[in-house]
Amino acid sequence: MRFWMYVLLALWKGGSGWAQSVRAIFPQSSSSINWQVLLEDPARDAYQKPDELLDWVDEQVGGLRGKKVYDLGAGTGYFSYRFIKRGASVIAVDIEDSLLRYMERRRDSLGISPKQWQIRKVKPDRPDLVRGEVDIVFLANVYHHLSHRVAYLRQLHAALPKSGKIVIIEWVPRSTPVGPPVGQRLFPAQVENELQRAGFSEVSLREDLLPYHYILIGQP
């Protein structure tokens, strides 16, 4: 079971490649997969460090309380739930129906209102946002899955207010115990260049907070 967990953690939360990979590994319907076991395993916390990460994001965006976060490729709501605990509201999006249903059940079981935790299905090439709808766009382990990254970033740029932020957490471009193949990983300089081409400014990089990831933050 742990082998499959690591395989899925290597592929999780992204565009159509993610969904196709899950179906290739598990020929049964993806709705039968136990997402909680696969994506909410406590072992993930050791390298994703969600509390430390969001502490830092909180500082960088001037406080999360009262902000609205667009969690792209939200998966099981691993980060969405933690944003809400810090006083933010979230639009959690994914392309996988079973993940959307999982998040709905999780939200309802926790007594969180749909207004505070909105859940949307999106297409791989369109974020489905209107300008000013959110304050923060958050992508964790997702960016390398996007097919037309600069075009997608331009759509996100157009949706964010001038005071908004984009936060990208991506795998370091070297072999790690979990994560996608090295050939699928992106160098920080490449992501920074694509952010700038899409119109984002004041892009900053942090590489020492997480063992297997780097973080980039930019603003429109």
C-alpha positions in Angstrom: 0.0 0.0 0.0 2.8 2.4 0.8 4.3 1.9 -2.7 1.0 3.0 -4.3 0.7 5.9 -1.9 4.1 7.2 -3.1 3.3 6.6 -6.7 0.1 8.7 -6.3 1.9 11.3 -4.3 4.3 11.6 -7.2 1.4 12.2 -9.6 -1.2 13.9 -7.5 -3.1 17.1 -8.0 -2.7 18.3 -11.5 -4.1 18.4 -14.9 -5.3 15.7 -17.2 -2.0 13.8 -16.8 -2.9 13.2 -13.2 -6.3 11.8 -13.9 -5.0 9.6 -16.7 -2.2 8.3 -14.5 -4.5 7.4 -11.7 -6.7 5.5 -14.0 -3.7 3.7 -15.5 -2.5 2.6 -12.1 -6.0 1.7 -10.8 -8.2 0.3 -13.7 -11.2 0.4 -11.4 -13.2 3.7 -11.1 -11.2 6.4 -9.5 -14.3 7.0 -7.3 -13.4 3.9 -5.4 -9.9 5.1 -4.4 -9.5 6.0 -0.8 -8.2 9.5 -1.2 -7.8 10.1 2.5 -5.4 7.2 2.8 -3.5 8.3 -0.3 -3.3 12.1 0.1 -3.9 12.7 3.7 -1.3 10.3 5.1 0.5 11.8 8.1 3.8 11.0 6.4 3.1 13.8 3.9 3.2 16.4 6.7 6.9 15.6 7.4 8.1 17.0 4.0 5.2 19.3 3.0 5.3 21.0 6.4 1.8 22.6 5.9 1.8 24.6 9.1 5.3 26.1 8.7 4.5 26.8 5.0 1.3 28.6 5.8 2.9 30.5 8.6 5.3 31.9 6.0 2.6 32.5 3.4 0.6 34.4 6.1 3.6 36.7 6.6 4.1 37.2 2.9 0.5 38.2 2.1 -0.1 40.4 5.1 -2.3 37.9 6.9 -4.6 35.2 5.7 -7.6 36.1 7.8 -10.3 37.6 5.7 -8.5 36.7 2.4 -10.0 34.6 -0.3 -7.8 31.9 -1.7 -8.0 30.1 -5.0 -6.6 26.6 -4.4 -5.9 25.2 -7.8 -5.7 21.4 -8.0 -7.0 21.2 -4.4 -7.2 17.4 -4.3 -8.7 16.3 -1.0 -8.6 19.9 0.4 -5.3 19.2 2.2 -4.4 22.9 2.1 -7.9 24.3 1.6 -9.0 23.1 5.1 -5.8 24.6 6.6 -6.5 28.0 5.0 -10.0 28.0 6.4 -8.7 27.2 9.9 -6.6 30.4 9.6 -9.7 32.6 8.8 -9.5 32.6 5.0 -12.3 31.5 2.6 -11.4 29.2 -0.2 -12.4 28.4 -3.8 -11.1 24.9 -4.1 -10.9 23.6 -7.7 -10.0 20.4 -9.4 -10.8 18.5 -12.6 -11.4 15.1 -10.9 -15.1 14.4 -10.0 -14.2 12.0 -7.2 -11.9 14.5 -5.5 -14.6 17.2 -5.7 -17.1 14.8 -4.1 -14.5 14.0 -1.4 -14.0 17.7 -0.6 -17.8 18.2 -0.4 -18.2 15.4 2.1 -15.2 16.7 4.1 -16.6 20.2 4.1 -20.1 19.1 5.2 -18.8 16.8 7.9 -16.8 19.6 9.4 -19.8 22.0 9.3 -18.0 24.5 7.0 -20.4 26.6 4.9 -20.3 26.4 1.1 -19.7 30.1 1.1 -16.5 29.7 3.1 -15.4 26.6 1.2 -16.5 26.8 -2.4 -15.8 23.7 -4.6 -15.7 24.0 -8.3 -14.9 21.8 -11.3 -12.7 23.5 -13.9 -11.2 22.6 -17.3 -7.5 22.0 -17.5 -7.0 25.2 -19.6 -9.3 27.7 -17.9 -9.3 28.8 -14.2 -12.9 30.1 -14.3 -12.3 33.2 -12.3 -13.5 36.8 -12.6 -11.3 39.8 -11.8 -11.1 40.5 -8.1 -12.8 37.3 -7.0 -9.8 36.1 -5.0 -6.8 37.7 -3.2 -4.4 34.8 -3.5 -3.9 32.1 -6.1 -2.2 29.0 -4.6 -0.7 26.1 -6.5 0.9 23.2 -4.6 2.5 20.4 -6.7 0.4 21.5 -9.6 2.3 24.0 -11.8 4.4 21.4 -13.7 1.2 19.7 -14.9 -0.1 22.7 -16.8 0.1 22.3 -20.5 0.2 26.0 -21.6 1.7 27.5 -18.5 2.2 31.1 -19.6 -1.2 31.4 -21.1 -2.7 29.9 -17.9 -0.7 32.4 -15.8 -2.0 35.3 -17.9 -5.6 34.3 -17.0 -4.7 34.1 -13.4 -2.9 37.5 -13.6 -6.0 39.0 -15.2 -8.2 37.7 -12.3 -6.1 39.0 -9.4 -6.3 42.5 -8.0 -3.2 44.6 -8.0 -2.7 43.8 -4.3 -3.1 40.0 -5.0 -0.5 37.3 -4.8 0.3 34.1 -6.6 2.0 31.3 -4.6 3.6 28.4 -6.4 5.1 25.4 -4.5 7.0 23.1 -6.8 9.3 20.1 -6.6 13.0 20.8 -6.6 14.7 19.7 -9.8 16.5 16.7 -8.4 15.6 13.2 -7.2 13.7 13.0 -3.9 12.1 10.1 -2.1 8.6 11.2 -3.3 7.5 13.3 -6.2 7.4 13.2 -10.0 10.2 12.0 -12.2 13.1 14.5 -12.4 12.4 15.0 -16.1 9.0 16.5 -15.2 10.3 19.0 -12.7 11.0 22.6 -13.5 13.9 24.8 -12.4 13.0 27.8 -10.3 14.4 30.2 -12.9 12.1 28.8 -15.5 9.0 29.3 -13.4 10.2 32.8 -12.4 10.7 33.6 -16.1 7.2 32.3 -17.0 5.6 34.3 -14.2 7.3 37.5 -15.5 6.2 36.8 -19.1 2.7 36.5 -17.8 2.9 39.9 -16.2 3.7 39.1 -12.6 6.2 41.4 -10.9 8.3 41.3 -7.7 8.7 37.6 -7.9 10.6 36.2 -4.9 12.0 32.7 -4.4 12.5 30.7 -1.2 14.3 27.4 -1.3 15.2 26.6 2.3 11.8 26.1 4.0 10.8 22.7 2.6 13.1 19.8 1.9 11.7 18.7 -1.5 10.1 22.0 -2.7 10.8 25.6 -3.6 8.3 28.4 -3.3 7.8 31.4 -5.6 5.5 34.3 -4.9 4.6 37.0 -7.3 2.1 39.8 -7.6 0.3 41.4 -10.6 
